[in-house]
Amino acid sequence: FMQIKSLESALEEANKEIQRLSYDESMNLIKNSPNVIIDVREESEVHATGIIKNAIHIPRGLIEFKISDISSINDEETNLLVYCAGGYRSALAAKTLKDFGFKNVFNIGGYDEWIQNGGEIQPSI
C-alpha cells in the first residue's frame, strides 16, 4: 500500500526540522555570522517585486540543481537563510537543503513580512 504524504504533513515535518526565524532573529544572524540568503520564489515573482538585499535567487524547483554553484557556501558555519512569498515553499526548500547535508538552514519566511519590517531590498538583476 502506497502512503502518499499530504502537503500539510510535509510542511509539518519541515517546520519541525527547520527553525523559523522572526525578522529580528534573521537580522541578528545576518549581522553577526557568515550567511547566504536564498530566494526560492519563481522568476516572475522576483522580477515583479525585487529581492532581499544581497539575496541569491534559486527557484524552488531548481534548488537541488543550483545549490552547489554557490561558491560562498564554503564551510559548515555559513547560515542558509531561505525565504519565499509566504514562508511555505521556503520551509520545504530549507528541509531539502538540510536533507542534502547543510547544517545551518533557517526559514526566514516571506518577502512581504520582510518589507513590512523595513528590511532592505534591491531590484532583481
KEVOVEX-389117 format. One record per residue (C-alpha): x, z, y; residue in one letter; residue number from 1. Coordinates in steps of 0.02 Angstrom, whole numbers, always signed. Example, Ala and Ser with C-alpha at 12.3 -4.5 7.8 and 13.67 -1.06 7.14 Angstrom:
BEGIN
[pt [+615, +390, -225], 'a', 1];
[pt [+684, +357, -53], 's', 2];
//
This chain:
BEGIN
[pt [+0, +0, +0], 'f', 1];
[pt [+74, -55, +165], 'm', 2];
[pt [+72, +76, +301], 'q', 3];
[pt [+50, -3, +473], 'i', 4];
[pt [+110, +103, +616], 'k', 5];
[pt [-5, +110, +766], 's', 6];
[pt [+59, +89, +943], 'l', 7];
[pt [+8, +270, +976], 'e', 8];
[pt [+112, +336, +832], 's', 9];
[pt [+261, +227, +882], 'a', 10];
[pt [+251, +294, +1060], 'l', 11];
[pt [+231, +472, +997], 'e', 12];
[pt [+386, +452, +890], 'e', 13];
[pt [+485, +377, +1034], 'a', 14];
[pt [+431, +515, +1153], 'n', 15];
[pt [+484, +648, +1027], 'k', 16];
[pt [+658, +573, +1013], 'e', 17];
[pt [+688, +513, +1191], 'i', 18];
[pt [+691, +632, +1336], 'q', 19];
[pt [+578, +578, +1479], 'r', 20];
[pt [+661, +620, +1643], 'l', 21];
[pt [+575, +655, +1808], 's', 22];
[pt [+634, +564, +1964], 'y', 23];
[pt [+737, +715, +2017], 'd', 24];
[pt [+817, +733, +1846], 'e', 25];
[pt [+857, +546, +1847], 's', 26];
[pt [+938, +557, +2019], 'm', 27];
[pt [+1040, +706, +1964], 'n', 28];
[pt [+1109, +609, +1814], 'l', 29];
[pt [+1140, +454, +1920], 'i', 30];
[pt [+1240, +554, +2048], 'k', 31];
[pt [+1340, +658, +1926], 'n', 32];
[pt [+1383, +554, +1775], 's', 33];
[pt [+1427, +378, +1717], 'p', 34];
[pt [+1266, +284, +1687], 'n', 35];
[pt [+1185, +115, +1663], 'v', 36];
[pt [+1006, +89, +1723], 'i', 37];
[pt [+912, -39, +1620], 'i', 38];
[pt [+751, -126, +1674], 'd', 39];
[pt [+655, -187, +1520], 'v', 40];
[pt [+512, -272, +1614], 'r', 41];
[pt [+479, -458, +1599], 'e', 42];
[pt [+568, -584, +1711], 'e', 43];
[pt [+409, -617, +1811], 's', 44];
[pt [+385, -432, +1849], 'e', 45];
[pt [+563, -412, +1910], 'v', 46];
[pt [+551, -567, +2020], 'h', 47];
[pt [+387, -508, +2095], 'a', 48];
[pt [+441, -331, +2139], 't', 49];
[pt [+631, -314, +2139], 'g', 50];
[pt [+732, -194, +2035], 'i', 51];
[pt [+802, -17, +2047], 'i', 52];
[pt [+965, -20, +2144], 'k', 53];
[pt [+1112, -61, +2028], 'n', 54];
[pt [+1000, -84, +1876], 'a', 55];
[pt [+1030, -217, +1744], 'i', 56];
[pt [+882, -321, +1687], 'h', 57];
[pt [+861, -343, +1499], 'i', 58];
[pt [+683, -388, +1447], 'p', 59];
[pt [+614, -276, +1309], 'r', 60];
[pt [+610, -421, +1187], 'g', 61];
[pt [+796, -454, +1208], 'l', 62];
[pt [+865, -276, +1209], 'i', 63];
[pt [+942, -287, +1035], 'e', 64];
[pt [+1024, -453, +1077], 'f', 65];
[pt [+1090, -415, +1251], 'k', 66];
[pt [+1143, -232, +1247], 'i', 67];
[pt [+1316, -270, +1177], 's', 68];
[pt [+1350, -386, +1325], 'd', 69];
[pt [+1353, -242, +1448], 'i', 70];
[pt [+1536, -201, +1470], 's', 71];
[pt [+1502, -45, +1575], 's', 72];
[pt [+1434, +43, +1420], 'i', 73];
[pt [+1609, +81, +1363], 'n', 74];
[pt [+1601, +258, +1298], 'd', 75];
[pt [+1486, +386, +1224], 'e', 76];
[pt [+1474, +482, +1388], 'e', 77];
[pt [+1381, +341, +1476], 't', 78];
[pt [+1198, +382, +1501], 'n', 79];
[pt [+1075, +240, +1474], 'l', 80];
[pt [+925, +260, +1589], 'l', 81];
[pt [+784, +145, +1538], 'v', 82];
[pt [+628, +102, +1637], 'y', 83];
[pt [+484, -22, +1640], 'c', 84];
[pt [+323, -30, +1742], 'a', 85];
[pt [+235, +122, +1671], 'g', 86];
[pt [+353, +209, +1551], 'g', 87];
[pt [+286, +145, +1385], 'y', 88];
[pt [+397, -5, +1349], 'r', 89];
[pt [+545, +97, +1411], 's', 90];
[pt [+507, +233, +1283], 'a', 91];
[pt [+507, +105, +1142], 'l', 92];
[pt [+661, +15, +1208], 'a', 93];
[pt [+754, +180, +1228], 'a', 94];
[pt [+713, +228, +1048], 'k', 95];
[pt [+780, +58, +991], 't', 96];
[pt [+943, +93, +1083], 'l', 97];
[pt [+954, +265, +1003], 'k', 98];
[pt [+924, +186, +832], 'd', 99];
[pt [+1069, +68, +872], 'f', 100];
[pt [+1181, +220, +891], 'g', 101];
[pt [+1183, +253, +1077], 'f', 102];
[pt [+1179, +440, +1104], 'k', 103];
[pt [+1132, +474, +1285], 'n', 104];
[pt [+975, +372, +1308], 'v', 105];
[pt [+837, +426, +1428], 'f', 106];
[pt [+669, +359, +1480], 'n', 107];
[pt [+656, +368, +1669], 'i', 108];
[pt [+479, +299, +1666], 'g', 109];
[pt [+400, +172, +1781], 'g', 110];
[pt [+456, +69, +1929], 'y', 111];
[pt [+305, +121, +2033], 'd', 112];
[pt [+346, +304, +2008], 'e', 113];
[pt [+524, +269, +2065], 'w', 114];
[pt [+463, +186, +2225], 'i', 115];
[pt [+335, +324, +2259], 'q', 116];
[pt [+477, +450, +2254], 'n', 117];
[pt [+580, +350, +2378], 'g', 118];
[pt [+702, +279, +2251], 'g', 119];
[pt [+816, +140, +2310], 'e', 120];
[pt [+777, -37, +2256], 'i', 121];
[pt [+851, -209, +2283], 'q', 122];
[pt [+786, -387, +2267], 'p', 123];
[pt [+810, -463, +2096], 's', 124];
[pt [+953, -587, +2088], 'i', 125];
//
